[in-house]
Amino acid sequence: MSETYAVVIVGGGAAGIGAALGLASLGIPHLLVERGELGGQLRAVGGLLRDIPGAEEVEAERLCNLWRRRLRAEGTPVLRTEVAYVDVQPDPEARYALHLAGNETLRARFLLLATGALPRRLGIPGEDLVPEAYTLSTSRNPERFAGLHVAIVGGGDRALEGGLNLLPHARRITLITRSRRLRGRPAWAKRLLSAEHVTWRPETRLTRIARDADGTLLLTLAPSESPQEVLRVDALLLRLGMAAHVPPLGKALASALERREDGSLRTGEGGETSLAGVYAAGDVATPPPFRSVANAWAQGLRAAKAIALALWERQ
Ligand SMILES: Cc1cc2nc3c(=O)[nH]c(=O)nc-3n(C[C@H](O)[C@H](O)[C@H](O)COP(=O)(O)OP(=O)(O)OC[C@H]3O[C@@H](n4cnc5c(N)ncnc54)[C@H](O)[C@@H]3O)c2cc1C
């Protein structure tokens, strides 16, 4: 396959779907490429969403199903594969080459990166023993943590919310943070830390994860002002925040795309990046504190409009 499209959207989360529906309503032909399930991060949300315009509260899965139905109704073509690598070419009508997993290539005049964010990883020995630690939901079946000692690494909203969800179930919760300051909502921090069975280990780094024969996790902790020690826990949640995720890019593209300090792509009003013809929307283009479903959706719509205006201008 080596087809050329006016617009290719990479990523079928809130931003990519918002953009696809926006382009459909503007009559701009496009293709949406998604490597996993449509909905992106929403697939990991176990609880109810309470900050979606037009809904008092809604289950993430219901929202994903609604979006999928709308894409189908609009006739948006969805290609279920991974974009392995993106490159620039000289032809202005097919400027971007998207190399897909499986060696096929697509070409696009306009490229919209809506590739979201992925959990930040610790990069320590033993991390691979607990791949679920990054995604394990505490709102979906919190009873599974009943009677367990759970360690949570991270001090942002997701770490605190995880701890609060487990308060009625876990036997003991140990919150481990590198800093002395918690980044999450002060009210959540106060509620969590005031519980008797919660211990906070500030200025402490997790440096190694091992597993005992009986399944107990052995966490090597390095506090800043005391000797290294091993903490035995039954479960581990790694909540280190999410990092903007950009697919692998060719040299010319990688060096031309400007990023912020946090790694997110720098964009203008309509999602235009520093490279003509490349747009970005959603978490990949938003600094961490400002990420949300509504933001991603709105940025997708804005990028759709900006791309349409650019296309019409050239006609
Ligand atoms: C547990 C959790 C709870 C949350 N709770 C809320 C909440 O209550 N309210 C709220 O507003 N927000 C919440 N958020 C944040 C919200 O989900 C995100 O901000 C939003 O969904 C981001 O949408 P996105 O489209 O930018 O990115 P994503 O949802 O990350 O979608 C990106 C998509 O791109 C695909 N992709 C990436 N690379 C490639 C590639 N190379 N090829 C093909 N496809 C690719 C991915 O598979 C993914 O589907 C929560 C997030 C999490 C993880």
Ligand as a Chemical Component Dictionary entry (heavy atoms), coordinates in Angstrom:
data_LIG
# 
_chem_comp.id                   LIG 
_chem_comp.type                 NON-POLYMER 
_chem_comp.pdbx_formal_charge   0 
_chem_comp.three_letter_code    LIG 
# 
loop_
_chem_comp_atom.comp_id 
_chem_comp_atom.atom_id 
_chem_comp_atom.alt_atom_id 
_chem_comp_atom.type_symbol 
_chem_comp_atom.charge 
_chem_comp_atom.model_Cartn_x 
_chem_comp_atom.model_Cartn_y 
_chem_comp_atom.model_Cartn_z 
_chem_comp_atom.pdbx_ordinal 
LIG C1  C1  C 0 -6.370  6.884  34.400 1  
LIG C2  C2  C 0 -6.677  8.181  33.716 2  
LIG C3  C3  C 0 -7.736  8.942  34.174 3  
LIG C4  C4  C 0 -8.063  10.133 33.535 4  
LIG N1  N1  N 0 -9.141  10.835 33.974 5  
LIG C5  C5  C 0 -9.538  11.932 33.291 6  
LIG C6  C6  C 0 -10.734 12.625 33.659 7  
LIG O1  O1  O 0 -11.427 12.252 34.602 8  
LIG N2  N2  N 0 -11.088 13.721 32.924 9  
LIG C7  C7  C 0 -10.350 14.152 31.860 10 
LIG O2  O2  O 0 -10.739 15.121 31.207 11 
LIG N3  N3  N 0 -9.209  13.521 31.502 12 
LIG C8  C8  C 0 -8.788  12.423 32.186 13 
LIG N4  N4  N 0 -7.635  11.780 31.821 14 
LIG C9  C9  C 0 -6.797  12.362 30.745 15 
LIG C10 C10 C 0 -7.426  12.122 29.371 16 
LIG O3  O3  O 0 -7.773  10.758 29.247 17 
LIG C11 C11 C 0 -6.426  12.519 28.285 18 
LIG O4  O4  O 0 -6.009  13.853 28.492 19 
LIG C12 C12 C 0 -7.032  12.423 26.880 20 
LIG O5  O5  O 0 -7.763  11.225 26.722 21 
LIG C13 C13 C 0 -5.914  12.510 25.855 22 
LIG O6  O6  O 0 -6.398  12.240 24.582 23 
LIG P1  P1  P 0 -5.378  12.218 23.324 24 
LIG O7  O7  O 0 -6.204  11.876 22.144 25 
LIG O8  O8  O 0 -4.580  13.455 23.300 26 
LIG O9  O9  O 0 -4.341  11.052 23.642 27 
LIG P2  P2  P 0 -4.531  9.491  23.909 28 
LIG O10 O10 O 0 -5.803  9.201  24.565 29 
LIG O11 O11 O 0 -3.259  9.075  24.569 30 
LIG O12 O12 O 0 -4.601  8.854  22.447 31 
LIG C14 C14 C 0 -3.474  8.715  21.634 32 
LIG C15 C15 C 0 -3.713  7.550  20.699 33 
LIG O13 O13 O 0 -2.652  7.495  19.753 34 
LIG C16 C16 C 0 -2.347  6.145  19.492 35 
LIG N5  N5  N 0 -0.976  6.083  18.985 36 
LIG C17 C17 C 0 0.154   6.507  19.606 37 
LIG N6  N6  N 0 1.224   6.295  18.828 38 
LIG C18 C18 C 0 0.761   5.728  17.690 39 
LIG C19 C19 C 0 1.403   5.264  16.504 40 
LIG N7  N7  N 0 2.730   5.353  16.357 41 
LIG N8  N8  N 0 0.643   4.723  15.524 42 
LIG C20 C20 C 0 -0.722  4.634  15.666 43 
LIG N9  N9  N 0 -1.374  5.051  16.779 44 
LIG C21 C21 C 0 -0.641  5.596  17.774 45 
LIG C22 C22 C 0 -2.497  5.473  20.855 46 
LIG O14 O14 O 0 -2.696  4.077  20.720 47 
LIG C23 C23 C 0 -3.713  6.201  21.420 48 
LIG O15 O15 O 0 -4.923  5.524  21.136 49 
LIG C24 C24 C 0 -7.281  10.586 32.431 50 
LIG C25 C25 C 0 -6.202  9.821  31.982 51 
LIG C26 C26 C 0 -5.905  8.625  32.601 52 
LIG C27 C27 C 0 -4.757  7.794  32.079 53 
# 
loop_
_chem_comp_bond.comp_id 
_chem_comp_bond.atom_id_1 
_chem_comp_bond.atom_id_2 
_chem_comp_bond.value_order 
_chem_comp_bond.pdbx_ordinal 
LIG C1  C2  SING 1  
LIG C2  C3  SING 2  
LIG C2  C26 DOUB 3  
LIG C3  C4  DOUB 4  
LIG C4  N1  SING 5  
LIG C4  C24 SING 6  
LIG N1  C5  DOUB 7  
LIG C5  C6  SING 8  
LIG C5  C8  SING 9  
LIG C6  O1  DOUB 10 
LIG C6  N2  SING 11 
LIG N2  C7  SING 12 
LIG C7  O2  DOUB 13 
LIG C7  N3  SING 14 
LIG N3  C8  DOUB 15 
LIG C8  N4  SING 16 
LIG N4  C9  SING 17 
LIG N4  C24 SING 18 
LIG C9  C10 SING 19 
LIG C10 O3  SING 20 
LIG C10 C11 SING 21 
LIG C11 O4  SING 22 
LIG C11 C12 SING 23 
LIG C12 O5  SING 24 
LIG C12 C13 SING 25 
LIG C13 O6  SING 26 
LIG O6  P1  SING 27 
LIG P1  O7  DOUB 28 
LIG P1  O8  SING 29 
LIG P1  O9  SING 30 
LIG O9  P2  SING 31 
LIG P2  O10 DOUB 32 
LIG P2  O11 SING 33 
LIG P2  O12 SING 34 
LIG O12 C14 SING 35 
LIG C14 C15 SING 36 
LIG C15 O13 SING 37 
LIG C15 C23 SING 38 
LIG O13 C16 SING 39 
LIG C16 N5  SING 40 
LIG C16 C22 SING 41 
LIG N5  C17 SING 42 
LIG N5  C21 SING 43 
LIG C17 N6  DOUB 44 
LIG N6  C18 SING 45 
LIG C18 C19 SING 46 
LIG C18 C21 DOUB 47 
LIG C19 N7  SING 48 
LIG C19 N8  DOUB 49 
LIG N8  C20 SING 50 
LIG C20 N9  DOUB 51 
LIG N9  C21 SING 52 
LIG C22 O14 SING 53 
LIG C22 C23 SING 54 
LIG C23 O15 SING 55 
LIG C24 C25 DOUB 56 
LIG C25 C26 SING 57 
LIG C26 C27 SING 58 
# 
